[in-house]
Amino acid sequence: MQGQTAAPRPLRPSFVLAMLLVVYTFNFIDRQIFGILATPIKAELNLSDTQLGALGGFAFALLYSTMGLPLAWLGDRKGRTPVIAASLGVWSAFTALCGMVSGFGTMFLCRLGVGVGEAGGVAPSYALISDTFPPHQRARALAIYSLGIPLGSAAGILLGGYVAAAVNWRAAFLAVGLAGLAFTPLFAWFVRDPRRPSAAEAPALRTVLTILAGKRSFWFLSFGAASCSMMGYGLAFWLPSLMRRSFGLGLVETSHFFGLLLLIGGTVGVMAGGVLADWLGRRNRAAFAFLPAVSFVIGVPLFAGGLYSGSAQAAFWWFLLPQALVYLWLGPVLTAVQHLVPAPMRGTASASFLLINNLIGVGLGSLTIGKLSDLLTPSFGQDALRHAIVMGLGFYLLAAVLMIAGGRHLAREWVA
């Protein structure tokens, strides 16, 4: 009608998902690039393995975990897209600043800043995807989004290795940080929320937390994810250093080894988890938790075989299948969490899950392995890190037990 403004056409779900995938890829480039650069950073800044572990995990996770909940709640009330865009800009800026530090203290502060920025990126994205895709496609959609983990990790490792070898580690931080800053206005301009939140519709934070507190499956899935994340983030941070110390690879060789491992194994595992969960979950909701449990149990002995193999080439083939298996949980578990609460509560519920997962998993994973490595060094020398990682594989078995326990309650506590 003349004089009226037509409502803007909704964006295609595939376009929204693609833009969110790019943001999540930047998230993990900026998060994981520290691992490949750990050796030159340690040498220049004169750090111990414990300090490296703190920078790789605890410094990042401290505010990343705690700030995620209020930022997700803000996204539920004011809109997910603005929160995601602002978060991308903040963490990219602090990643660039990591290339200008002078010691442990300033690097710690910059890693805190990266964590603050990334705190607002993930939980609102989960909610935005769940609002955009129908229930029978959500596990696959969340799995595609989760491809940002292996893609970003692999890109960060490969890019970080090449730039550090060609220039230095500081240039690598600057390059990836500035790239994220350049993408921020594009995301903010093109991506819109499919549903407009209102203050009247959005529930109080206490209401969401009360609902979650009464759901046993939420607690088992959250602590199960936290347990597997301890080892997952620990491996992501320390495996590049292990390949250099115990297998004799150079910086670029290590970036090829771990980058390809993440790209192939991680991509296959994430997508397989999403497809299998959508298929098996229609018949039995417990499959969203039982599927990851089985994958963890199978993966542990294969990882151990690779860690004690005699060559880097043998280790790669030992690691490839378990690398896929330990990424398989993402689509199923993230989808299950979305279905424990009504739609207006999804962002806050996701952030509550991530608070537990990241504070324990990201915060303690690399730090625990680094501490174990320092304690074992007097007895095992350069092989101390290898033994520390093997000991950490027990966290995958604990995760399997918790996932099985959570699966027993999923059907009863599921919200359509």
N, C-alpha and C positions, 0 to 999 in steps of 0.2 A: 504494500500500500504506500502511496505517496506520502512523504513526510515521516515515514518510519524507517529505522535503520535495521537492516537484516542482521540476524545473529551470525557471528562468524562460524564458518563450517568447522566441525571438529576435525582435528588432525587424525590421520590414519594411525591406528595402533602400532603398526610396524615402524612408522617414522618416529613416534614417541620413544619406542623401545630402542631404536638405533641411536637416538640422541643420548638417552640414558646410558646406553652401553659405552659410548664415547667418554662420557663423564666418569663412569666407573673404571674405565681403562686408565684414564688419567689418575684416578684415585690410587690404583695399584702401581702405576709407574712411579708416582711420587713416594708411595709407601715402601716399595721393595727395592728401589734403586740403591738404598743404603747398604743392602746385603752385598752386592757385587763390589761396592766401593769400600767395604769395611777394611780390607787389608791396607790400601794406601792411606785411608783416614787414620787408622791405628798407628801407622808409621809416622805420619806427619804430626799428629796431635799427641803422640806418645801415650796411648790408652791401653788399659788392660782388657782382657776378654770380658770381665764383669762389667766394665764401663761401656764396652761396645754393646753388650747385651742390654744394658739399661737404655742406651740410645736407640737401639733397634726395636725395643718393645715398650719398656715401662714409660719412658719419656713421651712416647707417642700415645700410649694407651691411657695415660692418667686423665687427660681432659677429653680425649676422643670418646671414652666410655661414659664419663659423667655428663658431658655436655650434650650427648646424643638425645637423651630423654627430653629435656626442655625444648630443644630445637625441633624434634619430631612433633611434640605437642603444639608448638607454634605452627608447624606445617599443617597439622590437622585443622587448626582454627583459621589460619590466614591464607593458606595455599601452599602446596608442596613445591611448585616450580621456583618461586622467589627464594625459598630457603636453600634449595639445591644449587641455584646459580650463585648466590652469595657465598655459599660454602666452597664451591669450586674456586672462586676468586681468592678467598682467604688462604686455602691450603696451597694453592699454586704460588702465591706470593711468598709464603714462608719456606716453601721448597727452594725457591730461588735464593732466599736469604741464607739457606744452609751452605751455599757456595761461598759465603763471605765470612764464615766464623773464624775465630782465632783459638779456640780451645774447647774443652769438654763443657764448660758452663754455658757458653753462647750456643754451642750445638744443641745442648739440652733444651734451651729456651726455644730455639727454632723448631725442634721436633715437637715440643709442646704446641707450638702454633700450627704445625701441620695437623696435629691431632684435633685441635679445636675446629679447624676448617672442615676436616673430613667427617667430624661428628654429625654435621647436618646434611650429609650427602646420601647415606645409604638407606636409613629407615624411611624417609619420605619417598625415596625411589621405589622401595618395595610397595608402599601404599599406592603410589601413582600407577604402578603396573597392575596391581590388583583391581584398581578402579577402571582400568582401560581394557582388561582382558576378561572374558567369561571364565567361570570356575574350571571348566574342563580343559582350559588351555593355560592355566596359571602356572603350573609346575614347569612347563616348557618355556613360558615367557620369562619366569624368574631364573630358569637355567640359562637362557640366552643372555639375560642381564648379567648373570654371574660369570659369564665368559670373560667379563672384564678382569676377573682375578687372574686366570692364566695368561690372557692376552697382555694385560698391563704388566704383570710380573715379568713375563718373557721380554716385552719391549723395554722395560726398565733395565733388565739385566743386560740385554744385547746392546742397547743404546749406551748405558752407563759404561759397559766394558770398552766399547769402541771410542767413545769420547774421552774417557779417562786415559786410554792408551795413546790417543792422538794428541790430547791437550793435557788435561789433568782432571781430578775428581771434582774440583770446584766448578769447572765448565759444564760438567754433566748435570749438576743440580740446577745451574742457571738455565740451561737449555730446556729441560723438561718443565721447570716452573714457568718460564715465559710462554711456552706453548699452551699450557693450561689457562693462563691469563688471556691469551688471544682467543680461546674458544668460549670463554665465559659469556661475553655479550651475545654471541650467536645462539647459545642455548637459551638465555633469558628472553630473546626476541621471538624465537620460533616455537617454543614448547609452552603449551597451556594446559591447565588442569581440566580434565574432562567433567569434573563436578565442582561446583563452587561451594566451598565450605562456608559456614556461617557460625557466628559465636553461639547462636541459639541451638544449632544442631550438634556442635562439637561437645562431647562429654567432658566433665571435669577430670583432671588428672587422677584424683583420688578414686573416681569411679572406675576408670580403666584398671588401675593397679589392684583394686579390690577384686575385680572379676578375674584377673590373671592369678592373683594369690590363691584363689580357690580351685585352680585347674592344675591337677597333678602332672598332666602331660607337659604343661609349660615348663615346670621346674626340671623335670627329667630331660626334656629336649634341650633346654638352655644349658644345663650343666654338662650334658653329653656333648653338645657343640663346643662348649668351653674347653672340655678335656681334649677333644680332637684338634681344636685350634691351637692349644698349647704346643702340640707336636707339629702341626701344620706350619704355623708361623716360625716355630723354632727351626724346622728344616729349611724353610724359605730363606731365613736369615743366615744360618750356619753352613748349609751344604756348599755354597760357593767357597767358603774358607776351607772346608774339609777337602775339597777337590784340589786346592792349592797346596795344603799342608801334607796330606797323606797320599795323594795321587800324583803330585808333581805337575799339575797343569798351570799354565800361565794365565794372565788376566783375560785375554781374548779367548783362549781355549775354554776357560771356565765359563765365560759368558755364552759361548756356543753350546756347551754341555748342558748347563742348567736352563738356558733359554729354550732350547729344543725340547728338553724334558717337560717343562711347563707347558709349552705350546701344544705339543702332541698329547701327552698324557692328561694334562689338565683340561684341555678342550674336549677330548673324548669323554672323560669322566663326568664333567659338568653336564654335557648334553645327554649322556646315557641316563644320568640320574633323573633329569626332567622328564624324558620320554617314558622311562620305566615307571616313575611315580604316577604320571597321568594314567597309565595303563592299569597298573596293579592297584592303585588307590581307589579306582571306581568299585572294585570288588571288596576291598578290605582297607579301611582307613589306617589300620596298623602298619600297612606296607610303607607308609611315609616315614616310619621310624625303623622298621625291621630291615629295610633295604640298606640303609647306611650301616647298621650294625654288622651285617654279613660282610660288607665290603671292608670294614676295618679289620675284622678277624683275618680275612684272607691276605690283606696287605702287609701285616706286621712281619711274618717270616720272610716275605719277598724283600722288604726293605732291609732286613738284617742280612740277608744273603748278599745284597749289593754292597752294604757297608764293609763287609769282610771279603769282598772279591779282590782278585789280584791285580786288576787293571781298570783304568777309567772306562775303556770300551765295554768290558764285562759289566761294570757297575751300571752303565747306562741302560743296558737291556734288563738287568735285574730291577732297576728302579721304574721302568716305563709303566708296567701294569699297575703296581701299587700307587704310583702317582695319579693314575686315573681313578683308582678305587677310593682314595681318600678325598677326592673332590666330588664324589658322587652324591654326598649328603646334601649339597647346597639346595638344589631344586626341591627335593622332598621336604626337608625340614623347614625351609623358609615358607613354603606353601602351607604347611601344617600350622605354623604360627599365625599366618594371615587368617586362618579359619577358626581360631580360638575366640575371636571377638567380632562384633558387628563392624560393618564397613567404616563408619566414622572414627573408629578407635584403632584402625590398623597401623597408622604411623606410630602412635604411642606404644602399641603392643610390640611392634618391631624394634623400637628403640629400647624397650625394657629387656627384650631378648638379647639385643646387641650389647646392652650394658653388662650383663653377666658374661656373655661370650667373649667380649673384647677385653674387659677388665682382667679376666683370668687368662684367656688364651693369648691375646696380643701382649698384655702387660707382663705375664710371667714366663711365656714360652721361651723366647730368646734369652731372657735373663737367667732362667733356670739352667739351660744348657750351657751358657757361658760360665756360670758359677761352678757347675759340675766339671767343666773343662779345666778351670783354674785349680780345682781341688785335686784332679787326677793327674795334672801335669808333672808333679814331682815323681810319680811312679811310671807314667807312660810317655812322657815327652810329647812329641808331635802327634802321637796317636791318641792323646787324651781326648780330643774332640770327637774322634770316632766312637770311643767307648761311651762318652756322655750322650751322644745321639742315640746309640743302641738302648741305653737305659731309659731314655725318654719315650721309646716306642710303647712302653707300658701304658701311656696315656691313651693310645688308640684302643687298647683292650678295655680300659675303664669306660671310654666313650661308648663302646659296643654294649656293655652292660646297662648303662643309663638309657641308651636309645631303646633297648628291648623293654625296659621298665616303662618308658614313656609311651610306647606303642600300645600297651595294654589299656590305656585310658583314652586314646585318641577318638575312637568311634563315639563314645559317650559324651565327650566334651567338644565335639566338632560343631561349629556354627556355619550354616550354609552361606 
